[in-house]
């Protein structure tokens, strides 16, 4: 079974029954689609079969509260690649936490983490500033905890993939130079 399918199964084992939500690969673009009818499931679609895309989309789902999980794409604003400097700052302000949570999930899966400003054709940005924001959020998650859903998912990922179940804050200091930048 591929790593992506194993990831989908871990998610299903954690949340299909309790939250009526499934994780599905193969999408052209990531999307969260709440169920339209009682008999349907909420669906988190991730790009193609990209493992990192799946982890990132689950991070958004774990952060979204109950009301947001009733809205397509959680009701979030999204401006695609090609953002202005101001739009990029807005993007980074809301994207640091999901990427930090994705980093925790990546460690649990023993996978590399790739920070992404997701603005290849837009205005030049301060990559170091965004990197520091993500690191700060990842460390804050160590101190304050991931939350119930994210914490349960991280533990299940570590069990399935053999990575770190509970990384310490120092791990992120040591690893900050080891992740790849996709800026």
C-alpha positions in Angstrom: 0.0 0.0 0.0 1.4 3.4 -0.9 2.3 5.9 1.8 -0.5 8.2 0.7 -3.1 5.4 1.0 -1.7 4.5 4.4 -2.1 8.1 5.4 -5.7 8.1 4.3 -6.3 5.0 6.3 -4.7 6.5 9.5 -7.0 9.6 9.0 -10.0 7.3 8.6 -9.2 5.3 11.6 -8.9 8.5 13.7 -11.8 10.5 12.3 -14.2 8.8 10.0 -16.5 7.6 12.7 -16.1 10.5 15.2 -16.2 13.3 12.7 -17.7 11.7 9.6 -14.7 13.0 7.6 -12.4 11.3 5.0 -9.2 12.2 3.3 -9.0 11.7 -0.5 -6.1 12.1 -2.9 -6.1 12.8 -6.6 -7.5 16.3 -6.7 -6.3 18.9 -9.1 -6.4 21.4 -6.2 -6.8 20.9 -2.5 -10.3 21.4 -1.2 -12.4 20.8 1.9 -16.0 19.9 1.0 -18.5 19.6 3.9 -21.2 17.0 3.5 -24.3 18.3 1.8 -26.6 15.7 3.2 -26.8 13.7 6.4 -25.8 10.5 4.8 -22.7 12.0 3.1 -19.2 12.4 4.5 -17.1 15.6 4.8 -14.2 15.3 2.4 -10.7 16.7 2.5 -9.2 16.5 -0.9 -5.4 16.8 -1.4 -3.4 17.4 -4.5 -2.7 14.4 -6.7 -1.1 11.8 -4.4 1.3 14.3 -2.7 1.9 13.2 0.8 2.8 16.7 2.0 -0.4 18.1 0.5 -2.4 15.6 2.5 -0.6 16.5 5.7 -1.1 20.2 5.0 -4.8 19.9 4.3 -5.3 17.8 7.5 -3.5 20.6 9.4 -6.1 23.1 8.1 -8.9 20.7 9.1 -7.4 20.2 12.6 -7.3 24.0 13.1 -10.8 24.7 11.8 -13.5 24.9 14.4 -16.9 23.2 14.2 -18.5 26.2 12.4 -15.7 26.5 9.8 -15.9 22.8 9.1 -19.4 23.4 7.8 -18.1 25.8 5.1 -16.4 24.9 1.8 -12.7 25.3 2.3 -13.6 26.4 5.9 -14.6 29.8 4.6 -11.0 30.8 4.3 -9.8 33.5 1.9 -7.3 32.2 -0.7 -5.6 34.2 -3.4 -3.6 32.0 -5.8 0.0 32.3 -6.8 0.9 35.8 -8.1 -0.1 37.7 -4.9 1.0 41.2 -4.2 3.3 42.0 -1.3 0.3 42.9 0.9 -1.7 39.8 -0.1 1.4 37.7 0.6 1.7 39.1 4.1 -2.0 38.3 4.7 -1.4 34.8 3.4 1.7 34.2 5.6 -0.1 35.5 8.7 -2.7 32.8 8.4 -0.5 30.1 6.9 2.3 29.9 9.5 0.2 27.9 12.0 -1.0 25.2 9.4 2.6 24.9 8.1 3.9 24.5 11.7 1.3 21.8 12.3 2.2 20.1 9.0 5.8 20.1 10.2 4.7 18.2 13.4 2.9 15.7 11.3 5.9 15.4 8.9 8.1 14.5 11.9 5.6 11.9 13.0 5.7 10.4 9.6 9.5 10.6 9.4 9.1 12.7 6.3 10.9 15.8 5.2 9.1 19.1 5.7 9.0 21.8 3.0 8.0 25.3 4.0 6.1 27.0 1.2 5.2 30.6 0.7 3.2 29.4 -2.3 3.9 32.6 -4.4 6.4 31.7 -7.1 5.2 34.4 -9.6 4.2 37.1 -7.1 6.1 39.9 -5.4 9.4 39.2 -3.7 8.9 38.4 0.0 11.0 38.1 3.1 11.5 34.4 3.2 13.4 34.5 6.5 10.5 36.3 8.2 8.0 33.6 7.2 10.4 30.9 8.1 10.8 32.4 11.6 7.0 32.6 11.9 6.6 28.9 11.1 9.4 27.9 13.5 7.8 30.0 16.3 4.4 28.4 15.7 5.9 24.9 15.7 7.7 25.6 19.0 4.5 27.1 20.5 2.7 23.9 19.6 5.3 22.0 21.6 4.6 24.2 24.6 0.8 24.6 24.4 -0.1 21.3 22.7 -1.6 20.5 19.4 -5.2 20.2 20.4 -7.2 17.0 20.6 -7.6 16.1 16.9 -4.1 17.1 15.9 -2.6 15.4 18.9 -4.4 12.2 18.2 -3.5 12.3 14.6 0.2 12.9 15.3 0.3 10.0 17.6 -1.4 7.7 15.1 1.0 8.9 12.4 4.0 8.2 14.5 2.7 4.7 15.3 2.1 4.0 11.6 5.2 5.6 10.1 7.7 5.4 13.0 8.5 9.1 13.4 8.5 11.4 16.4 5.3 11.2 18.5 6.1 14.1 20.8 9.0 16.3 19.5 10.5 18.6 22.0 10.9 22.4 21.3 14.6 22.0 20.8 13.9 19.7 17.8 12.7 22.7 15.8 15.8 24.7 16.6 17.9 21.9 15.4 15.8 21.1 12.3 15.2 24.6 11.1 18.1 24.3 8.7 17.2 20.9 7.5 13.8 21.6 5.9 13.6 22.6 2.3 12.3 26.0 1.2 9.7 26.1 -1.6 9.5 29.8 -1.7 
